[in-house]
Amino acid sequence: MNLGCRWQRIGLVVMLALAASVHARPSVVVSIHPHFDVVRQVAGEHADVVRVLPPGASPHTFDPTPRDVGRIARADLVVLNGALDLWLRELVEASGSRAIIVELIADERVQSIMREAFPELVGVDAGGAVVGFNPHVWLDPLIMREVASLVAEALSDLDPANALAYAAGAERVRDDLLDLHEELAELLEPLAGAAFVPFHDAWPYFAARYGLDLVVEIEPFPGREPSPAYLRYALDEIASSGAVAIFSEAQLNRRPAQVVADEAGVRLLELDPLGGLAGRESYQETLRHNAEVLLEGLR
């Protein structure tokens, strides 16, 4: 090979490497599975999206690993719930990451739905900002439609070359989640007003959206077993409400719920607020699964 050809080939390799670095896919780190799944549905093949909290774990009891810190340090974008995963914000700061942080609950579109759809569940300060809210917003698919749009905008800022693809991904997800909401509303209509006793306080938005009467939670502080006095109170509430079932959760200790179910003489079934497990890998599959469990337990 003559010297001119060799330099041409080297130059081509360098140009390809530079092009690859310029157009490298954004690295996105997301805390919990429901947000992660919506982010990856929006991003498609154009971003590398990883989840910190593994399936089956609870954000209330999770302990991040050094590998998690390494992922966060290399991230371009970090997507937070904003309340349930403050540990992730702390890891971003500790890792020295320069990632853009998207805090979903702080977004005005998300807060607007919370104010308008669930005024009895949130407080509002003098400036109109939502305060004193429950962080489990992902269990309302209409809120998650706004999350899809928010994520697409953040990805487009990072990767303008694929902005149209992100916008199309968000529109596809928004349409799908609207269909999901309508499907769930029809499916759960027979349960309107039914007494609902979940394991912990993950379900107020879901219950309010679909007409369930959330009576009491079995474990008011996730990861901490309820006191005997609270269990007596919960049993009284279950008896007076006429509840026919209570619900444990896949990520938390089942024993307190089993004790209450046995004492109250009602059925015990299991809900899954996070998903990511076999048969409910997608956000949509997870909500459909929970609706079917509720129908089985309460109809």
C-alpha positions as CSV (number, residue, x, y, z in Angstrom):
1,M,0.0,0.0,0.0
2,N,1.5,3.4,-0.9
3,L,1.8,6.1,1.7
4,G,-0.9,8.3,0.1
5,C,-3.5,5.5,0.3
6,R,-2.5,4.7,3.8
7,W,-3.1,8.3,5.0
8,Q,-6.4,8.4,3.2
9,R,-7.6,5.3,5.0
10,I,-6.3,6.7,8.4
11,G,-8.1,10.0,7.6
12,L,-11.3,8.1,6.9
13,V,-11.1,6.2,10.1
14,V,-10.6,9.4,12.1
15,M,-13.5,11.1,10.3
16,L,-15.8,8.1,11.1
17,A,-14.7,8.1,14.7
18,L,-15.4,11.9,15.0
19,A,-18.8,11.4,13.4
20,A,-19.6,8.6,15.8
21,S,-18.6,10.8,18.8
22,V,-20.6,13.7,17.6
23,H,-23.7,11.6,17.0
24,A,-23.3,9.3,19.9
25,R,-26.6,8.3,21.5
26,P,-27.5,10.2,24.6
27,S,-27.0,8.2,27.9
28,V,-30.1,8.5,30.0
29,V,-30.5,7.3,33.6
30,V,-33.9,6.9,35.2
31,S,-34.8,6.0,38.7
32,I,-37.8,3.7,38.7
33,H,-39.3,1.3,36.2
34,P,-42.5,3.1,35.2
35,H,-40.7,6.3,34.3
36,F,-37.9,4.2,32.7
37,D,-40.3,2.4,30.4
38,V,-42.0,5.5,29.2
39,V,-38.6,7.2,28.5
40,R,-37.4,4.2,26.5
41,Q,-40.7,4.1,24.6
42,V,-40.2,7.8,23.6
43,A,-36.5,7.4,22.9
44,G,-36.7,4.2,20.8
45,E,-33.3,3.3,19.3
46,H,-31.9,6.8,19.6
47,A,-30.8,6.9,23.2
48,D,-29.3,4.4,25.7
49,V,-31.8,4.3,28.6
50,V,-30.9,2.5,31.9
51,R,-32.9,2.1,35.1
52,V,-31.3,2.4,38.6
53,L,-33.9,0.6,40.7
54,P,-34.1,-3.1,39.7
55,P,-37.4,-4.8,39.2
56,G,-38.8,-6.2,42.5
57,A,-37.1,-3.6,44.6
58,S,-38.9,-0.7,46.4
59,P,-37.7,2.9,46.2
60,H,-38.5,3.2,49.8
61,T,-35.8,0.7,50.9
62,F,-33.3,0.8,47.9
63,D,-29.6,1.0,48.5
64,P,-27.7,2.1,45.4
65,T,-24.4,0.3,44.4
66,P,-21.1,1.7,43.2
67,R,-22.0,0.5,39.7
68,D,-25.1,2.8,39.9
69,V,-22.9,5.7,40.8
70,G,-20.7,5.0,37.7
71,R,-23.7,5.0,35.4
72,I,-24.9,8.3,36.8
73,A,-21.5,9.9,36.5
74,R,-21.5,9.1,32.7
75,A,-25.1,10.1,32.1
76,D,-26.2,13.0,29.8
77,L,-29.7,13.1,31.2
78,V,-31.1,11.9,34.5
79,V,-34.9,11.6,34.9
80,L,-36.2,11.8,38.5
81,N,-39.7,11.4,40.0
82,G,-38.6,14.3,42.2
83,A,-39.9,13.2,45.5
84,L,-39.6,9.4,45.8
85,D,-36.1,9.3,44.6
86,L,-34.2,12.1,46.2
87,W,-31.4,9.5,46.7
88,L,-30.8,9.7,42.9
89,R,-30.3,13.5,43.0
90,E,-27.8,13.1,45.8
91,L,-26.0,10.5,43.7
92,V,-25.9,12.8,40.7
93,E,-24.3,15.5,42.9
94,A,-21.9,13.1,44.6
95,S,-20.8,11.6,41.3
96,G,-19.7,14.9,39.8
97,S,-22.1,14.2,36.9
98,R,-22.8,17.1,34.5
99,A,-26.1,15.5,33.4
100,I,-29.2,17.5,32.8
101,I,-31.7,16.7,35.5
102,V,-35.4,16.4,34.6
103,E,-37.6,16.4,37.7
104,L,-41.0,15.3,36.7
105,I,-43.1,16.5,39.6
106,A,-41.6,20.0,39.3
107,D,-42.9,20.3,35.7
108,E,-45.8,22.8,35.4
109,R,-47.8,20.5,33.1
110,V,-47.6,17.7,35.6
111,Q,-48.5,20.0,38.5
112,S,-51.4,21.4,36.4
113,I,-53.0,18.0,36.2
114,M,-52.5,17.4,39.9
115,R,-54.2,20.7,40.8
116,E,-57.1,20.3,38.4
117,A,-57.8,16.5,38.6
118,F,-56.9,15.9,42.2
119,P,-57.5,19.1,44.2
120,E,-58.4,17.1,47.3
121,L,-55.0,15.2,47.2
122,V,-52.5,18.1,46.9
123,G,-51.8,21.4,48.5
124,V,-51.0,24.6,46.6
125,D,-48.8,27.4,47.9
126,A,-49.4,31.1,47.5
127,G,-47.6,31.0,44.1
128,G,-49.8,28.2,42.8
129,A,-47.1,25.5,43.1
130,V,-48.1,22.1,44.2
131,V,-47.0,21.2,47.7
132,G,-47.8,18.4,50.1
133,F,-48.4,16.0,47.3
134,N,-48.2,12.2,47.0
135,P,-45.3,11.2,44.7
136,H,-46.9,8.2,43.0
137,V,-48.0,10.2,40.0
138,W,-47.1,7.5,37.5
139,L,-50.2,5.5,38.5
140,D,-52.2,8.0,36.5
141,P,-51.7,7.4,32.8
142,L,-52.9,10.9,32.0
143,I,-50.1,12.4,34.0
144,M,-47.7,10.0,32.2
145,R,-48.8,11.5,28.9
146,E,-47.3,14.8,30.0
147,V,-44.2,13.0,31.1
148,A,-43.7,11.6,27.6
149,S,-43.8,15.1,26.2
150,L,-41.4,16.4,28.8
151,V,-38.9,13.6,28.1
152,A,-39.1,14.2,24.3
153,E,-38.2,17.9,24.8
154,A,-35.2,17.0,27.1
155,L,-33.9,14.4,24.6
156,S,-34.3,16.8,21.7
157,D,-32.3,19.5,23.5
158,L,-29.5,16.9,24.0
159,D,-29.8,15.4,20.5
160,P,-31.3,17.8,18.0
161,A,-30.5,15.5,15.1
162,N,-33.2,13.1,16.3
163,A,-35.7,15.7,17.6
164,L,-38.3,14.6,15.1
165,A,-38.0,11.0,16.1
166,Y,-38.4,12.0,19.8
167,A,-41.4,14.1,19.0
168,A,-43.0,11.2,17.1
169,G,-42.2,8.8,19.9
170,A,-43.9,11.1,22.4
171,E,-46.9,11.5,20.2
172,R,-47.2,7.7,19.9
173,V,-46.9,7.2,23.6
174,R,-49.4,9.9,24.4
175,D,-51.9,8.3,22.0
176,D,-51.3,4.9,23.6
177,L,-51.7,6.2,27.1
178,L,-55.0,8.0,26.3
179,D,-56.3,4.7,24.9
180,L,-55.0,3.0,28.0
181,H,-56.9,5.4,30.3
182,E,-60.1,4.9,28.4
183,E,-59.7,1.2,28.5
184,L,-59.1,1.3,32.3
185,A,-62.0,3.6,32.9
186,E,-64.4,1.2,31.1
187,L,-62.9,-1.9,32.7
188,L,-63.1,-0.5,36.2
189,E,-66.5,1.2,35.9
190,P,-68.3,-1.7,37.6
191,L,-66.1,-1.0,40.7
192,A,-67.2,2.6,41.1
193,G,-67.4,3.3,44.9
194,A,-65.9,0.0,45.9
195,A,-64.0,0.0,49.2
196,F,-60.3,-0.2,48.3
197,V,-57.7,-1.2,50.9
198,P,-54.1,-1.1,49.4
199,F,-50.9,-1.9,51.2
200,H,-49.3,1.5,51.2
201,D,-50.1,5.0,49.9
202,A,-49.1,4.4,46.3
203,W,-52.7,4.5,45.0
204,P,-54.6,7.8,45.7
205,Y,-54.3,9.1,42.1
206,F,-55.3,5.8,40.6
207,A,-58.2,5.4,43.0
208,A,-59.5,8.9,42.4
209,R,-59.1,8.7,38.6
210,Y,-61.1,5.4,38.4
211,G,-63.7,5.9,41.2
212,L,-62.4,3.6,43.9
213,D,-63.1,4.5,47.6
214,L,-59.7,4.3,49.2
215,V,-60.5,3.4,52.8
216,V,-57.2,3.0,54.6
217,E,-53.6,1.8,53.9
218,I,-52.2,-1.2,55.8
219,E,-48.7,0.2,56.0
220,P,-48.7,4.0,56.3
221,F,-44.9,4.3,56.3
222,P,-43.5,2.0,53.6
223,G,-40.8,-0.4,54.7
224,R,-41.9,0.0,58.4
225,E,-44.4,-2.4,59.9
226,P,-47.5,-0.7,61.3
227,S,-48.0,-0.6,65.1
228,P,-50.6,-2.7,66.8
229,A,-52.7,0.4,67.4
230,Y,-52.7,1.3,63.8
231,L,-53.6,-2.3,62.8
232,R,-56.6,-2.1,65.1
233,Y,-57.6,1.1,63.5
234,A,-57.2,-0.4,60.0
235,L,-59.3,-3.4,61.0
236,D,-62.1,-1.1,62.2
237,E,-62.0,0.9,59.0
238,I,-62.1,-2.3,56.9
239,A,-65.1,-3.7,58.9
240,S,-67.1,-0.5,58.7
241,S,-66.4,0.0,55.0
242,G,-67.5,-3.5,54.0
243,A,-64.3,-4.1,52.1
244,V,-64.1,-7.6,50.7
245,A,-60.4,-7.7,49.9
246,I,-57.1,-6.1,50.7
247,F,-54.0,-5.8,48.5
248,S,-50.3,-6.4,49.3
249,E,-47.6,-5.3,46.9
250,A,-44.9,-7.1,44.9
251,Q,-42.1,-5.0,46.2
252,L,-42.9,-5.0,49.9
253,N,-43.2,-7.5,52.8
254,R,-46.5,-9.3,52.5
255,R,-46.8,-10.4,56.1
256,P,-48.6,-7.3,57.6
257,A,-51.2,-7.5,54.8
258,Q,-51.7,-11.2,55.4
259,V,-52.1,-10.7,59.1
260,V,-54.8,-8.0,58.5
261,A,-56.6,-10.1,55.8
262,D,-56.7,-13.1,58.2
263,E,-58.0,-11.0,61.1
264,A,-60.6,-9.2,58.9
265,G,-61.7,-12.4,57.1
266,V,-61.2,-10.9,53.7
267,R,-59.3,-12.0,50.6
268,L,-55.7,-11.0,50.0
269,L,-54.5,-10.2,46.5
270,E,-51.3,-8.6,45.2
271,L,-50.9,-5.4,43.2
272,D,-47.8,-4.1,41.5
273,P,-47.3,-0.3,41.5
274,L,-43.9,-0.5,39.7
275,G,-43.9,-3.3,37.2
276,G,-40.8,-4.5,35.4
277,L,-41.5,-8.1,36.3
278,A,-42.4,-11.0,34.0
279,G,-45.6,-10.4,32.1
280,R,-45.7,-6.7,33.0
281,E,-42.4,-5.3,31.5
282,S,-44.2,-2.3,30.0
283,Y,-45.9,0.5,31.8
284,Q,-49.1,-0.3,30.0
285,E,-49.0,-4.0,30.9
286,T,-48.5,-3.1,34.5
287,L,-51.6,-0.9,34.7
288,R,-53.7,-3.5,32.9
289,H,-52.4,-6.2,35.3
290,N,-53.4,-4.1,38.3
291,A,-56.9,-3.4,36.9
292,E,-57.4,-7.1,36.4
293,V,-56.3,-7.8,40.0
294,L,-58.8,-5.2,41.3
295,L,-61.6,-6.7,39.2
296,E,-60.8,-10.1,40.6
297,G,-60.7,-8.9,44.2
298,L,-63.5,-6.4,44.3
299,R,-66.2,-7.3,41.8
